[in-house]
Amino acid sequence: MIEYAIPGAWVREFTVDVPLDWDDPDAGTIELFVRDLVDPDRRHLPMPLITYLQGGPGGANPRPAGVDGWLAEALPHYRVVFVDQRGTGGSSPIDGDLIASVKDPGGYLLHFRADSIVRDLEHVRRTRYDDRRWATLAQSFGGWITLTYLSTAPEALSACYVCGGIPGLPANPDEVYRRTFDRAAAKTADFYARYPQDAETVGAIADRLAGGGVVLPDGSPLSVRRLQTLGGDLGFGPGHLRLHWLVSEAFTRDKRLTTGFLESVLVRTSNAHNPLFWALQETIYGDGANGPFRWSAQRERDLRPEFAEDRRPLLFTSEMAFPWLFEEVRALRPFAPAMEQLAAVTEWTPLYDPDRLAANEVPLAAVVYHDDLFVDEGLQRSTLSRLGNATAWITNEFEHDGISSGRTLTRLREMVRDRGGERR
């Protein structure tokens, strides 16, 4: 156990070994990294627990430099537990070198889905936190984990708070991407409406890339379709402006693409720090016998000529895993064999129990963002209507990152309080 102070919080860190395959102890173990934070003046008190379920998939927990946003809301009331999800951050992280060394890479990645994450969390809670109930605070994909948790171990939970992350049930990636492409087109139109000069600039960048020969600093090619993936930024509050600043500084005076632009595009599109984001993107919809998906997002894109690389104004895409990403993005190339295996999976481990979710007694409060680019409002509301003891706050005040506002968690906690409070 390591303990130290950061501004506004007392920190503890430790690691825990868990099975790679919870159903096969002989498959070896991996390591989980756990960090918890508490108000320094309360560090010796038995504070209620809340664990943060990071977005993703494949996202590591935040590394706070201080106490602000939702963390400032939480620390007066809880000890906040961060368990890096398996394969991320400090929890036996997966990268290209590791996945290339695995004999059955697709089968290996199947052990990094929400069902395994929940079993990891339960092991940490029981063995390191005295089997005490804890609340969950979920961002985006963390909501997928929340519903898996409620389906398998609701007795562990005092309350669930979900920010932009209620999955559509029954899970159906084809329906998800039919809706997501519509919103990506709308977000692109809004971007060009805010910055009309950028439509011409983006078109000029695309024309330059279509001619070939443009490479990023890591030597990988920059194609038009890779440029389009920058649209993921349009789902966040400051994303439109970030994309505008990037585009506005793309060219030198003699019409060459600037080094700074190419460096920024590499960082924003490579996911070298988080390859599981793309590798597991469609697996989060796998639930029982609902496969194979066979690149659901690509199949939907093929039906939409408005997203063609030669159309102007050029439309941006968002969180959509395409097969060519695993050819063009250097950090993702080692994952290509695994991706072909995952695209052909017909039956997945089950994630959700509809009957248990309908009878759920754990208080759940969810904020649903009306204009959310990534998680459809209609699908979220449909699932919430069939989830016991759930209440929703529907708002267009925020984009997908509303959790960082500094008052979102407070509102969700008030919603649970006013319906009887957390279970103790």
Secondary structure as UniProt FT lines:
FT   STRAND          2..6
FT   TURN            7..8
FT   STRAND          9..19
FT   TURN            22..23
FT   HELIX           25..27
FT   STRAND          29..38
FT   HELIX           40..42
FT   TURN            43..44
FT   STRAND          49..53
FT   TURN            56..58
FT   HELIX           69..74
FT   TURN            75..77
FT   STRAND          79..83
FT   TURN            86..87
FT   TURN            89..90
FT   HELIX           96..100
FT   HELIX           105..109
FT   HELIX           110..112
FT   HELIX           114..128
FT   TURN            130..131
FT   STRAND          134..139
FT   HELIX           141..152
FT   HELIX           154..156
FT   STRAND          157..163
FT   HELIX           173..194
FT   HELIX           197..210
FT   TURN            217..218
FT   HELIX           224..228
FT   HELIX           229..235
FT   TURN            237..238
FT   HELIX           239..248
FT   TURN            253..254
FT   HELIX           259..270
FT   TURN            272..273
FT   HELIX           276..279
FT   TURN            280..282
FT   HELIX           283..285
FT   HELIX           296..302
FT   HELIX           305..307
FT   TURN            309..310
FT   TURN            323..324
FT   HELIX           325..328
FT   HELIX           330..335
FT   HELIX           336..343
FT   HELIX           354..358
FT   STRAND          364..369
FT   TURN            370..371
FT   HELIX           377..384
FT   TURN            385..386
FT   TURN            388..389
FT   STRAND          390..395
FT   TURN            400..401
FT   HELIX           402..405
FT   HELIX           408..417
FT   TURN            418..420
//
